[in-house]
């Protein structure tokens, strides 16, 4: 999987959670997306863990600066 594919997956997954189209890029932060709250984050992370088989702690999740950093972590960089 490439970084672009991971970001596309993240966009599609978050769109499903928020029930509207969300387009993410490497610089997108949680605060940039209307409706993305802490409950959405937890659900989002569970889906990522289940779909992509990546385990992350709550502390690690809270440190992601943006979608690019999350994609890098998913890819193991």
C-alpha positions in Angstrom: 0.0 0.0 0.0 1.3 3.5 -0.8 0.9 6.6 1.3 -1.7 7.9 -1.2 -3.7 4.7 -0.9 -3.6 4.9 2.9 -4.8 8.5 2.8 -7.6 7.5 0.3 -8.6 4.7 2.7 -8.6 7.1 5.6 -10.8 9.6 3.6 -13.3 7.0 2.7 -13.5 5.5 6.2 -13.9 9.0 7.8 -16.5 9.9 5.2 -18.5 6.7 6.1 -18.3 7.6 9.8 -19.4 11.2 9.3 -22.0 10.3 6.7 -20.7 12.9 4.2 -17.7 13.2 1.9 -14.5 14.1 3.5 -11.3 14.6 1.5 -8.1 14.3 3.5 -4.6 15.2 2.6 -1.3 14.9 4.4 -1.7 18.2 6.2 -5.3 17.7 7.4 -5.7 17.8 11.2 -8.6 16.6 13.2 -9.6 20.2 14.0 -9.9 20.9 10.2 -12.8 18.5 9.8 -16.3 19.6 11.1 -17.8 16.9 13.2 -14.6 15.0 13.9 -14.7 14.6 17.7 -13.1 12.3 20.2 -15.8 9.6 19.8 -15.2 9.7 16.0 -11.5 9.4 16.6 -11.9 6.2 18.7 -14.2 4.6 16.2 -11.9 5.6 13.4 -8.9 4.0 15.1 -10.8 0.8 15.8 -11.7 0.5 12.1 -8.1 1.2 11.1 -6.8 -1.4 13.5 -9.3 -4.0 12.3 -9.0 -3.3 8.5 -5.3 -2.6 8.3 -4.0 -4.8 11.3 -2.2 -1.9 12.9 -2.2 -1.6 16.7 -1.9 1.8 18.3 -2.1 3.0 21.9 -4.3 5.9 23.0 -1.2 7.9 23.8 0.2 7.3 20.3 -3.1 8.2 18.7 -3.2 11.5 20.6 0.3 12.5 19.3 -0.5 12.4 15.5 -0.1 15.9 14.2 -1.9 15.3 11.0 -3.1 12.6 8.5 0.3 12.4 6.9 1.8 11.3 10.3 -1.0 8.8 10.8 -0.4 7.4 7.3 3.3 7.1 8.0 2.6 5.2 11.2 0.2 2.8 9.4 2.9 2.2 6.8 5.5 1.5 9.5 7.7 4.5 8.8 
